[in-house]
């Protein structure tokens, strides 16, 4: 999620570069490095205590999730070569 810069779903009237596709086309553009060092970090915590139970279930599910990550991008050679890690 942190690596996507632009996301587009085209369902009709798309250009010839996509051919004759039935349904739709999904375009995703990833981020890239810049001349300055940029980065982001995240931590997502989910616990069963905060979740609601299903109306037909006797107990709550044991749904625990801990996700963390980040991305960083910057220059290797100014105005020429960049890096981006996610």
Secondary structure, DSSP 8 states (H G I E B T S, - for coil): -TTEEEEEEE-SS--GGG-S-SS-EEEEEE----SS-EEEEEEEEE-GGGS---TT-SS-----EEEEEEEEEEEEETTTEEEEE-
